């Protein structure tokens, strides 16, 4: 699978995960989101994407959903922190969808 961004071909895995994490860009995130049936990335989507990327940068691993909910609550408040909220923006959740759009590595055990 591949995505074309600004005339450049970016390799994705069969499941749509970014092969080379250094190739991630906001433009690529938009293309991956389309593959995930997300028509438009809103500011709320970007808040989750940026927080997931920040956590990965600081910790070297993707954040577990419960821990991520705590981070969201601390940064954005209770209304934007539960799994139901995240699923409303990313149809298959944090691990399978938000992290994929954020250009993070596929977690072990995730299809």
N, C-alpha and C positions, 0 to 999 in steps of 0.2 A: 504494500500500500504506500502511497505517496501523496504529498500535498505540494501544490505549486504556489509559492509566495513571492511576489515581486520578481517573477520570471525565473526563480530558483526552485529546483526540485528538491524537496525535503523527504527523506526516507522515514516511513512509519512502519511499525510492525503490522502483522496481519490484523491485530486487534486495535490498531490505531495509536499505539504508544510511540512516542518520539524515540528514534534510534540513537541519535547523537544529541544529548541534552544541551550542548553548546549552541545548537541551531535554533533554539526556542526564541520566539519573538512574539510581541503582541499580535502582529498580523497572522502569525502561524496559529496562535491561540484561537483566533476567530475562525480559521479554517477547521481546526480540530473540533471546535464547538459545533460547527455545522454538521460534521460527521456524527456528533453525539445528539443531534436533533435539537440543538439550541440555536434558535434563529438569530438572536442578538445577545451580546454580552453587555449587561447593564453595569452600572456602578456597583451594585450589590454583588454581581458575579466577580468583578475585579477585586473587590474587598477580600473575597474568599481565595481567589487565585493568588493575589499578592501575599496574603497571610500564609498560605500553604508553601509558597516559594521561599518566603522569609524563614519559616520553620525549617525547611529542608536545608537552606543555606547555613543556618546556625547550628543544626544538629546532624546533618549528613544522612538523614533518613526522612521518610514521609511520616507525617503525624497520624497517630491512631485517632479514629473518629471521636472517642470520648474526650481525649486530651484536646482535640481540635475544638470541640464544643466549648470547653473551658476557656480556650484562648479567645474564641469569638465572643463569649460572654464578657470577658474582661475588657475587650477592646470595643465591642459594639453594643453591649447590653443583652439582657435576657431574651428579648424578642427576636434577636438575630442569632441565637446560639444553638438551638436544638436541631436534631437530625431532620425533623420535619421541614424546617426552614431550608436547610441545605438541599434536601431532596426537591424542594419546590423550585430551586434554581438549577440544580444538576440532577436530571432524572434518575441516574443510577448511583447517586450519592458521592461522597467525598472521595473514597478510594478509587472507584472505577471511573468516575467522570471528572470531578474537579481536578484531581491530580493529573489526569491525562491532559486536560486543557491547559493546565499550568506547566506542562512540559517536564513533569517529574518522572522518575523511574517507576516502572510497574512493580508494586509491592509483591513479595513472595506470596504465592497462593492466589493471586488475583488473575482472572482471565482477561 
